[in-house]
Structure formats: structure tokens, C-alpha cells
């Protein structure tokens, strides 16, 4: 059996909190087609504007809609409320809400700006990473999965998760080196990684909306990252994968120990 949990507007649209169906071989795409068929008449609910989590992991971090479901899986359907055409990068990783936000180069002191946000939102994990050191979405998700798993196991690289996150992006055990290498600096593009309760993230988003870059994509930083981390072509060629650079970065982040 597969259990489907509905959150937010999905719960109201389907008139239930959850649903259990037979676990016949199916993919996320098959499941969404099934849900579309049983969806009560509701013109305000958009099946294309949802996040699908499989056992707490955003399906886009797996194989997207081609992700195969199996007996015992718990699928969570989460409507995405963008509002005003906003293209917000919101995800669920290890049953945890995560959002990525890119800011305009308007802050004279981005480090102080970050500390002020942390002071206002102590229940959120907020970390800033230079954009050049982010390969793509899968890179981000793999790093955060490591940090969240480490927190759950009580094995963070530091006492704070935000420090663990920046150390894993920098692939170093030294906090000062991580901050110097990939941390915030004046005049350099950066992305805020925010982890925590959805309502608190939304409140923060509204507060700093005026300094956000609303529509943005991940730049192709592969060459820069390869040079910065001294990753050789030989090392990449030795990995049997369609995403060798991403896998090397994830491996280096994973082998860091306290």
C-alpha cells in the first residue's frame, strides 16, 4: 500500500487528510494522473503547481516524475503558493522545508545583514553561500541532505547547522577557511539557504522581498568549481555517472568529520 498525505490547499481540495491506495507498480507521474482523475471539481487547485515528496524527499531530487514508488512509501502532496508570479525555489528535503533566495547586490555589509536576519528569525537556519560555488539544484540538495542527516544523528561538523552547511559547500573542516572561501562578501552574488518552518520562511521572504532577485536560475559554474577544488579530468572520468562533478562534490562533503 502507498499512503498519500495532503497538506494545505490539497487537503481542502481532496476533502481528506490522507489516502491509501494499492501499491501496483507506478511512478510519480502515474500517481499524479490518478489523483487528477479522482480530484473533485475544483478549478482553483492546480496539479501542476505542487511539490511531491517521497518519504520526505522532494521527488525532483530523485528521478522527478519518473521516480518509481513502492509498497510502504509515504507521498506528501504540497501545493506551492507563489503569489504575484513569484518564482520561489521551495523544496522539502528529509521532511524539512528549504528555500533558496538570491539577493540583489544592495547590501554594503552582507555579513551584518545575515546576522540581523538570524537574530529576527532564531527558529530558522539561514546561511549565505557565494553563487559561484553552487553547481546546480541537485548539488544543493545533496549538501543539505548531508547536513540534515548529520543533525538528526547528532554528528554535525559544528555546533550549528548553518556552520555545517557552509563547511560542506566549501569541502573543508576549517570554519574560518569555509567562511573565507564561500561565505558572504560585499559585491559578490550569493544565495541564502533557509531551513525551517514554512510560515517563518514566508514571513522572512515578505520582509526582504524588496532586495530579492525574483527570477533567477543556476549559472553554469562547473569550470570555476572544478578549478577552485582542484578536481581533475582524470578524477571525473573515473566516476561512472551522468553527473560526475556533482558526485565528486557530494563525496567530498560527505567525508568531512568532526
C-alpha positions in Angstrom: 0.0 0.0 0.0 1.1 3.6 -0.7 0.0 6.4 1.7 -0.7 9.8 0.2 -0.8 12.8 2.6 -2.4 16.1 1.6 -1.2 19.4 3.0 -2.5 22.9 2.8 -4.9 23.5 -0.1 -4.6 19.9 -1.3 -6.3 18.7 1.9 -9.2 21.0 1.3 -9.4 20.1 -2.4 -9.5 16.4 -1.8 -11.6 16.7 1.3 -9.3 14.5 3.3 -6.0 14.4 5.1 -4.7 11.3 3.5 -5.5 8.5 1.1 -4.2 4.9 0.8 -4.0 3.1 -2.5 -2.8 -0.3 -3.7 0.9 -0.3 -4.4 0.8 -1.6 -8.0 3.9 -0.6 -10.0 3.6 3.1 -10.6 5.7 6.2 -10.9 5.1 9.7 -9.5 3.6 10.6 -12.9 1.2 7.7 -12.7 0.2 8.7 -9.2 -0.5 12.3 -10.3 -2.6 11.1 -13.2 -4.6 9.0 -10.8 -5.1 11.9 -8.4 -6.2 14.2 -11.3 -8.9 11.7 -12.1 -10.3 11.5 -8.5 -9.9 15.2 -7.8 -13.3 16.7 -7.0 -14.4 19.5 -9.3 -12.1 22.3 -8.1 -11.0 24.9 -10.6 -8.7 26.7 -8.1 -6.5 23.6 -7.5 -3.6 23.2 -10.0 -2.0 19.8 -10.0 0.9 21.2 -12.0 1.8 23.7 -9.2 2.6 21.2 -6.4 5.6 19.7 -4.7 5.6 15.9 -4.4 7.7 14.5 -1.5 8.6 10.7 -1.4 9.3 9.6 2.1 10.2 13.2 3.0 12.5 13.8 -0.1 11.5 16.2 -2.9 10.8 14.0 -5.9 12.8 16.4 -8.1 15.9 15.4 -6.1 15.2 11.7 -7.1 14.1 11.0 -10.7 11.3 13.6 -10.8 8.0 12.3 -12.2 9.8 9.1 -13.3 10.5 8.2 -9.7 9.2 4.7 -9.0 7.0 4.2 -6.0 7.0 1.0 -3.9 5.0 -0.6 -1.2 5.1 1.3 2.1 6.1 4.7 0.6 4.6 7.8 2.0 3.8 10.5 -0.6 3.2 14.1 0.5 1.3 16.5 -1.8 2.2 20.1 -1.1 0.6 23.0 -3.0 3.1 25.8 -3.9 1.7 29.2 -3.4 3.9 31.7 -5.4 1.7 34.7 -5.4 2.1 37.6 -7.8 4.0 35.4 -10.3 6.9 34.8 -8.0 9.3 32.0 -8.9 10.2 30.8 -5.4 12.6 27.9 -5.1 10.9 25.9 -2.3 11.7 22.3 -1.5 11.2 19.5 1.0 14.4 17.7 1.9 14.4 15.0 4.6 11.0 16.1 5.8 12.3 19.6 6.2 11.2 22.9 4.4 14.0 24.6 2.5 14.0 27.7 0.3 16.8 29.3 -1.8 16.8 33.0 -2.2 19.0 35.2 -4.3 19.6 38.8 -3.3 20.5 41.9 -5.2 23.9 43.5 -4.6 22.5 46.3 -2.5 23.8 45.4 0.9 27.0 47.3 1.9 27.6 44.7 4.7 26.0 41.4 3.8 27.5 39.7 6.8 25.7 42.1 9.2 22.6 41.7 7.1 22.8 37.9 7.6 23.3 38.2 11.3 20.3 40.6 11.7 18.1 38.1 9.9 19.3 35.3 12.2 18.5 37.5 15.2 15.0 38.1 13.9 14.3 34.5 13.0 16.1 32.3 15.6 14.0 29.3 14.7 15.3 29.3 11.1 18.7 28.1 9.8 20.0 30.8 7.5 23.3 30.6 5.6 24.7 32.6 2.7 26.8 30.9 0.0 28.5 32.6 -2.9 26.7 31.8 -6.1 29.9 30.7 -7.9 30.2 27.8 -5.5 26.8 26.3 -6.2 26.8 23.9 -9.1 23.1 23.3 -9.5 19.9 22.3 -7.6 21.0 18.7 -7.1 24.3 19.9 -5.6 22.4 22.0 -3.1 20.0 19.2 -2.2 22.8 16.7 -1.7 24.7 19.0 0.6 21.6 19.8 2.6 20.6 16.2 2.8 24.1 15.5 4.4 23.7 18.4 6.9 20.1 17.4 7.9 21.1 13.8 8.3 24.1 14.8 10.4 21.9 16.9 12.6 19.4 14.0 13.1 22.3 11.7 14.0 23.9 14.2 16.3 27.0 14.4 14.1 27.1 17.9 12.8 30.6 19.2 11.9 30.0 22.2 14.2 27.5 23.1 17.0 25.3 25.0 14.5 23.7 23.6 11.3 24.4 26.8 9.4 28.1 26.3 10.0 27.9 22.6 9.0 26.2 23.7 5.7 28.9 26.3 4.8 31.7 23.8 5.6 30.2 21.2 3.3 29.8 23.6 0.5 33.5 24.6 1.0 34.6 21.0 1.4 36.7 21.8 4.4 36.8 21.0 8.1 38.1 24.5 9.0 35.3 27.0 9.7 37.4 30.1 9.0 38.5 28.7 5.6 34.9 27.9 4.7 33.7 31.4 5.5 36.6 32.9 3.6 36.2 30.7 0.6 32.4 30.5 0.0 30.9 32.9 2.6 29.4 36.4 2.1 31.4 39.2 0.7 30.5 42.7 -0.4 29.8 43.0 -4.2 29.6 39.2 -4.8 26.4 37.3 -5.8 25.2 35.0 -3.1 22.2 32.7 -2.3 20.6 32.4 1.1 19.8 28.9 2.1 16.9 28.9 4.6 15.8 25.9 6.5 12.8 25.6 8.9 9.1 26.1 9.4 7.2 27.2 6.2 5.3 30.1 7.9 8.6 31.6 9.3 10.3 31.3 5.9 7.3 33.1 4.3 7.4 35.9 6.9 11.2 36.4 6.2 10.5 36.3 2.4 7.9 39.1 2.7 10.3 41.2 4.9 13.2 41.2 2.4 11.2 40.9 -0.8 12.4 44.3 -1.9 16.0 43.2 -2.1 15.4 39.8 -3.8 16.1 38.8 -7.4 12.7 37.2 -8.1 13.5 35.3 -11.4 16.9 33.6 -11.4 18.5 30.3 -12.4 21.6 28.4 -11.5 24.6 29.6 -13.6 27.0 27.2 -15.2 29.8 27.3 -12.6 31.2 23.9 -13.5 34.6 25.2 -14.8 35.1 27.6 -11.9 34.2 25.0 -9.3 36.4 22.4 -10.9 39.4 24.8 -10.7 38.6 26.0 -7.2 38.5 22.5 -5.8 41.4 21.1 -7.9 39.1 18.4 -9.5 41.0 16.9 -12.4 39.6 15.5 -15.6 41.1 12.1 -14.6 39.1 12.1 -11.4 35.8 13.0 -13.2 36.4 10.3 -15.9 36.9 7.7 -13.2 33.3 8.1 -12.0 30.6 6.1 -13.7 27.8 8.7 -13.6 26.0 11.2 -15.7 26.8 13.9 -13.1 30.4 13.2 -12.1 31.3 16.8 -10.9 28.2 16.9 -8.7 29.1 13.4 -7.3 32.6 14.4 -6.5 31.4 17.5 -4.6 28.9 15.4 -2.7 31.5 12.8 -1.8 34.0 15.4 -0.6 31.2 17.0 1.5 30.2 13.6 3.0 33.7 12.5 4.1 34.2 15.5 6.4 34.3 14.6 10.1 34.4 16.5 13.3 
